[in-house]
Amino acid sequence: MIVAVDAAGGDHYPKAPVEGALLAIEENSELTVLLLGPKAQIEKELEGKQYDSKRVLIQDAPQVIGMEESPSSAVKNKQQSSIVIGMGLHKAGKCHAFVSAGNTGALLAASTFILGKLEGILRPTIGAYYPTEKGFRLLIDAGANLELKPEVAQQFAKMGQVYCSNVLGIENPTFGLLNVGEEEEKGTESLKAIHQHIKEMPGFVGNLEGKDILPGKADVFLTDGLVGNILLKFGESIPATIMKLVEQAIAQLDVDKAELGTAIKILKTSLAPFDYERVGGVPFLGVNGVSIVGHGGSSPLAIKNMIKSAVTCVENDVNGKIVASLN
């Protein structure tokens, strides 16, 4: 198993990608990682570290795509970047998957243009893990498609179910359509049309409201990329906001050290489900390959878990099962 790792992606490259890759091969003895990025920077980061040199490969990719660059122009004009070269190698069968914490738009563009779409797929999508009382569940679409047509929504739901079943280990995953009410006639004309198109699908639990997400009333929360991305960014803000409110409360109250230590321990434990490091990243579903994207601030632990997710996708033939689900 060879997983290509974007060593020039994210806010903390090359340190985080390189260290995460080394953690991954330490955990999985069957794995080889291919680090892509400016060769000199990667080699410098590897200096003094203990690892099996036969399982850590380097591919020079001198151009770096910045986090704020225009995705389409970056992919077109930076042919020697880690993302473009990595996708090309994946397309050519030189590696089994590609993972990056870099520019999400550029990664989506490269995944779509270079890898292409799976047979029968109308549009690729990006999902996102969302914390619930029952553990992580999938929010889809998380920003790739701002509008959603009924036929596309149907495919997104199927892809989400396949992913939840094979990667998250959820038996017979359910899905719901995010809406302004539970009733079938609620929502915009677009949402009503989607509801009619998917209501007979196995696992559909109907319309869901915002209050149904955190309790985990479905395994896949289906929505368009506009709402999905807003929800994703809102969810990311929750832990820091809660911590700030707690700090303000502690400053106002007379709390002794023992009570403070207990409160902090409880708080950190309760907010653990919101920690993106535990899952690392999610794939672009519907592309003809395994392309995993992670948070720009990904730590080595998050990178390691991204690589782990990629391996799981390959080993469980998620793409093959997605194609089969369309028939």
N, C-alpha and C positions, 0 to 999 in steps of 0.2 A: 504494500500500500504506500503510494507516494502522494503526499499532500503538499501543494505549493502554497507558500506563505508570503504574503506581501510584506516585506521587511521595510518598505518605504511608505507604509500607510498608517494613519492614526496620529494622534497628538504626541505620542511617545516613541516614535520610530528612531533608530532601529532597535533600541533597547528592549521595549516590550515585546515586539514580534520575535526577536531572536531568543529572548529568555523564555517566552511562552512555547516556542518550538522545541527548545531543549527540555522543558518540562513534559511536553507531549511524548517525545521519544523515550524519555525515562519511564513514563507510565505505560507505554505500549511498545513492546519489544518487536512487533511486526511492522512498525511504522518507520518510514523515511520521510524527512522533510526537505523541501526544495525552497531555499530562501532567495527571494527576488528583490533586487534593489541595487543601489550603487555598491559595487563589489568591495571597494576599499572600506566603506563604512561598516559593512557587514563583517568583514574580516577583523576590523578593529574591535567590534563589539564581541566577537568570539574569543579574542585574546585572553588567555588565562583561565578559560572555562574548560571544565572536564566534560567531554562528550565523545561519542563514537563518530569519528570523521567519515566513516563509510555511510552513515545514516543521516548526515547533514550535508546537503549539496548546495552549491551557490550558483546562481545565474545572474550575471551582470545585467542590470537594467538602470542605466545612468540617469534617465529622466524621472522626475518626481511630479506626480499630479497632486496639487495642493487641495486642501479641504474646501476651499471657496471657489475653485475654478469651475467654469462652465463644463458640465459633463460631456456634452457632445463634442465640443471643440477640443477638450483635453484628450479625449480618446482618438480623435481624428489627427491632431497635431503632435501628439506625444507617443509615437509608435514604439519608442524605446523605453517606455515606462513599465513599471512592474506589473500594472494591471493589464496592459495590452499584451505584453510578452507572456505573462502568466496565462491569460485566457487562450492565447495562441498555442501554447504548449499543452494546455488541457484539451483543446480542440483536436490537436494532433495525437492525443493519447499518451503523451509523455508524463502525465500525472493524472491521478484519479479525482482530484478536487482542487479548488482554489479558495483560500480564505483571506479576508482583508478587513482591517479596521479603518480603511481609508475613505475617500470620497464616495458616498453611497450612490449618488447619481451617475458617476463615472463607472462604477462597478456594475450598475444596472445596465447602462448603455453598452458596455463591453460584453456583458453576459448575453444580452439580447442580440447584438450585431455579430459577435464573433462565434458564440456557441449556437445561436439560433434557438428556435422554439421546439419543444417536444411535439411529436406528431399529434395533430388534433387540437393543440392548445391555441386559443384565440389571442390571449394576452398573458404574459408572465406577470407574477405578482410578488410582493414581498410581505411576509407575515412578521409578527413580532410577538414575543412572549409577553404575557400580561399576568401579573400576580393575582391570584384569587385565594379564597379560603381553602380551596382544595388543591392548591399548588399552581404551577404555571400552566396557563392555557394560551391559545393562539388567537391573536387579533389579526384579521386579514380583510382588506388591504391596509397596509400601514403607511402608504404614501406614494406608491408607484403609479396608481391609477386614480385620478381625482374624480372621475365619473364612472358609474358602473351600469352596464347593460345586463338585462336578465340572463342571457346566455353566458356571459362572462362571469356573472355572480355564481351561476350554477357550477361552473368549472372551479372557481375559487373555493367554493364550499367542499367540493370533492377533493381538491388538492389538500385543503386544510385537514380533512378527515384522514386522508392517507398519511400525512405527516404526523398527526397526533397519534395515530395507531402504531406507526412503525418507529418513530423517534421518541415520542414522549411515553409510549407504552400504555396508552389509554385504550381500553377495550370498548369497541362499538362507540366511537366518539360521536357526540351530538353537536349540532350547530344551530345558532339563532341569528336572526336578522335584526341589527340594531335599528331602532325606530323610536318615534315619540309616543308610542303607546302599544299595548299588547294586541289590540283588536286588528283584525285583518284589513279593515278599511282605513287604517291610520297611515299618515305619512304623505310624502309627495307622490305625484303620479309615477315617478320612477320607482320608488319603494313599493308601491302597490303592484306595479308590473313585475318586479322581482319576486315579490311574495307569491304571486300567482304562478310564477314559473318554477319555483322551488318547493312549494308547499307539500308536494307528494313525495319528495325525496326522503330516503331513509335517514333517520337521525335528526330531522328538522323539528325543533321544539317551538317554532313560531317566532313572532316578533319579541324582542327583548328591549327593555329600557336601560338607561345608564345605571340605574340602581341594581341591575341584575348581574353586572360584570364582576365586581369584587366578590360576591357570594358564589360565583362560579356556576351559574345556572345553565351554562353550555360549555362545551370544550373548544368550540370555534365560534368566535364572534365576527360575523360577516358584516362588512360595511365598505363604503367607498374610501379612497385614499385620503380625502380631505378630512372627514370625521376621524378616520383611523389615526392619522398623523397627529391631529389635535389631542386625541385620547392618549396616544403614546407619550407625547411631550408632557402632558398633564401628569401622567403616571410617574414619569421620571422626576417630576418636581416634588412629589409627595414626601419622600423620606427626608430631604433637606428642610422642607417647610415644617414638618413635624418636629424635627430636631431643634429648629430655631424656636418654635413655640414652647418646647419643653425647657430650653435654656432660659427663656424669658420667665417662665413660671418658677424655675429653680431660683432665679435671682430675686424674685418677689417673696418667696416663701423661706421660712427658717428650716432648712433641711440639713441634718447632720450627715457626716461622711458615710456612715453605714447605710442610711436611707438612700443617699445619692448613688452609691455604688450599686445597690439593688435596683434602683429605678433605671439606671443606665443599662444594666445587664438585661432587664426585661425589655427595654425599648429596642436595643440592638437585636435581640432575639426575635421580637415581633416584626421588625422591619426587614429581616433577612430575606423574605420572599421577594422583596423589591430589588435585590442586588443582582444587577445584570451579569456580574462576573460568574455567577453560578451556571449560566447557560452560554455565555460568550457571544453567540450570534445566531442568526437564522438564515435559511437559504432563500434565494430567489426561486420560487416555485414556478415550474413551467418552462424553464430553459433547459436546453439539451446538454446538461452537465451538472456538476455540483459546485455552486458558487455561494459561499457563505459570507455574509457581511456582519460586522460587529460595531459596537459603539466606538466613536472616535477616541474616547478616553480609555480604551481597553488596556487593562493591566496584563502582565504576563499570565496570570491565572485565567483571565478572560480569553486570551489568545489560545491558551491550552485547551480550554473548553470549546472554543470555536473549532479547533482542529478535531477534537473528539466528536463534535456534532457532524462534521464532514465525513469522518470515518463511518459513523453510524448510518448516514444517508447512503453511502456507497455499499456498505455491507448488507443493508436491508433492501437494496434496489428500490429506493423510493421513487425514482423516475419511472422505472418499469411498471410499478404499481399504479402510478398516476395515469399513465397511458392506458393501462388495463381498465381503470375505473371509468374511462370515458366511453367505453364500448357497451 
